[in-house]
Amino acid sequence: MKGVIIGGGIIGLSIARQLYKLGYDITIVEKNTLGRGASWAAGGMLAPLAEGLMGDFLKFCVESRDMYKSFVEEIEKETGDNVGFWECGIIYPAFNEEEKELLIKRVEYYKKLGYNASWLEKKDIEDMGYQIGKGIIGGAYFPEDKQVDNRRLVIALIKYLKKTKIEIRLFEKVKFINEKDGIFKSITTEKGEIEADFCILAAGAWSGELDPVNVFPKKGQMFSFKTKKKEELKNIFYSRRAYIIPRKDTNLVVVGATEENVFFKEGNTVGGMILLLKGLLDTFPYTKDYEITETWYGFRPATPDGLPILGKSDVKNLYYATGHYRNGILLAPITAKLISDLIHREEESPYLKIFSFDRFKHKMV
């Protein structure tokens, strides 16, 4: 069977890899170059607890987080690349009593669910070797949240796919998804028509331009800086002010991210950078003289309820794998598995019903 995947970000690449291993003839169509959208701009946190997720989405994200070790080990074995997977844990600092109260409640909630979480007093954080800002009064600690270097992971996935018979069509914009009598038939691009037995829409923030799926862009700005020595920071520090992500075995630290409803407005802004720099300096004042190495931005694929859109569409053999918003890197392994199981075994996970596009139709009635 032949499948076409619209979108070459981490979701499309991961699904392509999974389906290829199952024997499918796969074509990826990408309007730019592979993996250089939200997948490249992301921070790479695997952080369902630090994010404060709840309910079914929490379970879904924890399940994907816990798949990550074997996911990256397979990719590293296939490519020989190190993708910077780091079980570093995350500290969520509190800057006032209100934040402290909320974080302690979150810790207790997660502990009751059986997750590993604890409260750290300010001295506990300092005893871990951190020179933190005067405003920090403590923090929640989530030792099982992790990270991956999303850029290195994307590069490794591309390296794997290029060794296969998967057809990769770059700089080719899709214009239409074609169906007949409610069944997917082909896609029309700027360069012609591509017929296939099924199609997966994984175009991230641009998905809504091709199908009436409720996905829209939410911009995020970021920057990186260098510490004086490797792994000067050994944990991610995540707060409302900024998330600060040290990369494994390097002195590079990634800082993000704004959340802006500005459609596809390009560019970094003074205001965005000031916000992130203030968040960094509130957390680690001593970094004020450190060297900034890069600034960038990207467009998250947001949805009205902040949850992904996965599984079947109203058109037979057209599937959705989009709307991952802040969690595209985290959800790559589980999305690839569930979409592949749906196509290969017609196995529809309960998660696909929870995150189905149908939920929006019910709200419109």
Salt bridges, closest charged atoms under 4 A:
GLU51 OE1 - ARG326 NE 3.11
ASP66 OD1 - ARG65 NE 3.06
GLU74 OE1 - ARG17 NH2 3.04
GLU78 OE1 - ARG17 NE 3.03
GLU78 OE2 - LYS21 NZ 2.56
ASP81 OD1 - LYS159 NZ 2.88
GLU87 OE2 - LYS146 NZ 3.64
GLU101 OE2 - LYS105 NZ 3.59
GLU108 OE2 - LYS111 NZ 3.94
GLU121 OE1 - LYS100 NZ 3.95
ASP127 OD2 - LYS123 NZ 2.96
GLU144 OE1 - ARG65 NH2 3.67
ASP145 OD1 - ARG65 NH1 2.82
ASP149 OD2 - ARG152 NH1 3.92
ASP149 OD2 - ARG247 NE 3.84
GLU167 OE2 - ARG169 NH1 3.68
GLU172 OE2 - ARG169 NH2 2.92
GLU231 OE1 - LYS234 NZ 3.59
GLU259 OE2 - ARG326 NH1 2.23
ASP282 OD2 - ARG241 NH1 2.89
ASP282 OD2 - LYS278 NZ 3.00
ASP289 OD2 - LYS288 NZ 3.33
GLU294 OE1 - ARG151 NH1 3.12
ASP305 OD2 - ARG359 NE 2.68
ASP314 OD1 - LYS361 NZ 2.57
ASP341 OD2 - LYS337 NZ 2.85
ASP341 OD1 - ARG345 NH1 2.42
GLU348 OE1 - LYS312 NZ 3.56
ASP358 OD1 - LYS361 NZ 3.02
